[in-house]
């Protein structure tokens, strides 16, 4: 759109080209989206680690597709062997994520401890008894979701720095003379 003619501009209106602002906004939005994704992956990783700390069985992560009508990005699913362990896993997840400043939005099933659901909006943690997991079979219901290995959420190890070799100016000790056998 060309700038308006000078006679059409009021005294308090200053014409500026909006394109640089749009580009700046796009960069900012992309940067924020990337940061949000990294934060989300870190949060999911913390939930996974909390489950592993309490010896959860059958740990699975499903990445739900945007166009599948999904209301969240990830399901973190695991099983416990008894009600106490299921509650302990739920408590560990809640404590670990609360330490990051993330509070559970909605939870269900804690008292019965057959299927505990912890909703963190961007991801949902499901903690099942073995019997409930087989009965509800969420993996089958969400078969269009991509199965991820929980190890994919672990932070990448930073490359180690190699030890610097001794400089050429440092002289090595002379070799010890060999003893002759008599």
C-alpha positions as CSV (number, residue, x, y, z in Angstrom):
1,X,0.0,0.0,0.0
2,X,1.6,3.3,-1.0
3,X,1.9,6.1,1.6
4,X,-0.9,8.6,1.6
5,X,-0.5,12.0,-0.1
6,X,0.9,14.7,2.2
7,X,-2.4,16.6,2.1
8,X,-4.2,13.5,3.5
9,X,-1.9,13.2,6.5
10,X,-3.2,14.8,9.8
11,X,-0.8,16.6,12.1
12,X,-0.7,13.8,14.7
13,X,-0.3,10.9,12.2
14,X,3.2,9.8,11.2
15,X,3.5,7.4,8.3
16,X,5.8,4.5,8.7
17,X,6.4,1.4,6.7
18,X,4.9,-1.5,8.7
19,X,7.0,-4.3,7.1
20,X,10.0,-4.1,9.5
21,X,7.7,-4.2,12.4
22,X,6.0,-7.4,11.0
23,X,9.4,-9.0,10.4
24,X,10.5,-8.1,14.0
25,X,7.3,-9.5,15.4
26,X,7.7,-12.8,13.4
27,X,11.2,-13.2,14.7
28,X,10.0,-12.6,18.2
29,X,7.1,-14.9,17.9
30,X,9.3,-17.7,16.4
31,X,11.8,-17.1,19.2
32,X,9.1,-17.4,21.8
33,X,7.6,-20.5,20.2
34,X,11.0,-22.1,20.2
35,X,11.6,-21.2,23.9
36,X,8.1,-22.5,24.7
37,X,8.9,-25.8,23.0
38,X,12.2,-26.1,24.8
39,X,10.4,-25.3,28.1
40,X,7.7,-27.9,27.4
41,X,10.3,-30.6,26.6
42,X,12.1,-29.8,29.8
43,X,8.9,-30.1,31.7
44,X,8.0,-33.4,30.1
45,X,11.5,-34.6,30.8
46,X,11.1,-33.7,34.5
47,X,7.8,-35.6,34.6
48,X,9.6,-38.6,33.0
49,X,12.4,-38.4,35.5
50,X,10.0,-38.3,38.5
51,X,8.2,-41.4,37.1
52,X,11.5,-43.2,36.8
53,X,12.6,-42.2,40.3
54,X,9.6,-44.0,41.7
55,X,10.3,-47.2,39.6
56,X,7.3,-46.7,37.2
57,X,6.8,-49.5,34.7
58,X,6.1,-49.3,31.0
59,X,6.9,-45.6,30.5
60,X,5.6,-44.3,27.2
61,X,5.3,-40.8,25.7
62,X,2.9,-40.0,22.9
63,X,3.1,-36.9,20.8
64,X,-0.4,-36.0,19.7
65,X,-1.0,-34.5,16.3
66,X,-2.4,-31.0,16.1
67,X,-5.1,-31.9,13.6
68,X,-6.3,-35.0,15.5
69,X,-8.5,-32.9,17.8
70,X,-6.0,-33.3,20.6
71,X,-6.3,-31.0,23.5
72,X,-2.7,-31.3,24.6
73,X,0.7,-31.9,23.0
74,X,2.0,-35.0,24.9
75,X,0.7,-37.9,27.0
76,X,3.2,-39.3,29.5
77,X,2.0,-42.7,30.5
78,X,3.3,-45.2,33.0
79,X,2.1,-48.0,35.3
80,X,2.5,-48.8,39.0
81,X,2.2,-52.2,40.6
82,X,0.0,-51.1,43.6
83,X,-2.0,-48.2,44.8
84,X,0.7,-46.8,47.0
85,X,3.3,-46.8,44.2
86,X,0.8,-45.1,41.9
87,X,0.2,-42.4,44.4
88,X,3.9,-42.0,45.1
89,X,4.5,-41.6,41.3
90,X,1.8,-38.9,41.2
91,X,3.2,-37.1,44.2
92,X,6.8,-37.2,42.7
93,X,5.6,-35.8,39.4
94,X,3.6,-33.1,41.2
95,X,6.5,-32.1,43.5
96,X,9.1,-32.1,40.7
97,X,7.0,-29.9,38.4
98,X,6.0,-27.6,41.2
99,X,9.7,-27.0,41.9
100,X,9.8,-25.6,38.3
101,X,6.9,-23.4,39.1
102,X,4.4,-25.5,37.2
103,X,1.2,-26.4,39.0
104,X,-1.2,-29.2,38.0
105,X,-4.3,-27.7,36.4
106,X,-6.6,-30.7,37.0
107,X,-6.1,-34.1,38.7
108,X,-8.3,-37.1,39.0
109,X,-8.3,-40.6,40.4
110,X,-5.7,-40.0,43.2
111,X,-7.8,-41.6,46.0
112,X,-8.7,-44.7,44.0
113,X,-5.2,-45.0,42.5
114,X,-6.4,-47.1,39.5
115,X,-5.8,-44.3,37.0
116,X,-4.4,-41.0,38.1
117,X,-4.5,-38.2,35.6
118,X,-2.4,-35.0,36.1
119,X,-3.3,-32.3,33.6
120,X,-0.6,-29.7,32.9
121,X,-2.4,-28.2,29.9
122,X,0.5,-28.7,27.4
123,X,0.9,-32.3,28.5
124,X,-1.0,-34.9,30.6
125,X,0.5,-37.5,32.9
126,X,-1.4,-40.8,33.1
127,X,-0.4,-43.2,35.9
128,X,-2.3,-46.5,35.6
129,X,-2.5,-49.8,37.5
130,X,-1.6,-52.6,35.1
131,X,-5.3,-53.8,34.9
132,X,-6.6,-50.3,34.1
133,X,-3.9,-49.7,31.5
134,X,-4.8,-52.9,29.7
135,X,-8.6,-52.1,29.9
136,X,-8.5,-48.5,28.7
137,X,-5.6,-49.0,26.2
138,X,-4.9,-45.4,25.5
139,X,-2.1,-46.3,23.1
140,X,-4.7,-48.0,20.9
141,X,-7.2,-45.1,21.2
142,X,-4.5,-42.6,20.2
143,X,-2.9,-44.8,17.6
144,X,-2.4,-41.8,15.3
145,X,-0.1,-40.3,17.9
146,X,3.7,-40.6,17.5
147,X,5.3,-42.8,20.0
148,X,8.5,-41.3,21.5
149,X,11.2,-42.8,23.5
150,X,11.5,-41.1,26.9
151,X,15.2,-40.9,26.3
152,X,14.5,-38.3,23.5
153,X,13.5,-35.8,26.2
154,X,16.8,-36.2,28.2
155,X,19.1,-33.2,27.8
156,X,21.9,-33.8,25.3
157,X,25.2,-34.2,27.0
158,X,27.6,-31.3,26.5
159,X,30.7,-32.2,24.6
160,X,33.7,-32.5,26.9
161,X,36.8,-30.4,26.3
162,X,39.9,-32.4,25.5
163,X,42.9,-31.9,27.8
164,X,45.4,-29.6,26.2
165,X,48.6,-31.4,25.2
166,X,51.8,-30.3,26.9
167,X,53.6,-27.6,25.0
168,X,56.7,-28.4,23.0
169,X,58.9,-26.3,25.3
170,X,58.3,-28.7,28.2
171,X,60.9,-31.4,28.0
172,X,60.0,-35.0,28.8
173,X,62.0,-36.8,31.5
174,X,64.8,-38.9,30.0
175,X,64.1,-42.7,29.9
176,X,65.5,-44.8,32.7
177,X,68.3,-47.0,31.8
178,X,67.5,-50.7,31.5
179,X,69.1,-53.1,33.9
180,X,70.9,-56.0,32.5
181,X,70.1,-59.4,33.9
182,X,73.0,-61.3,35.3
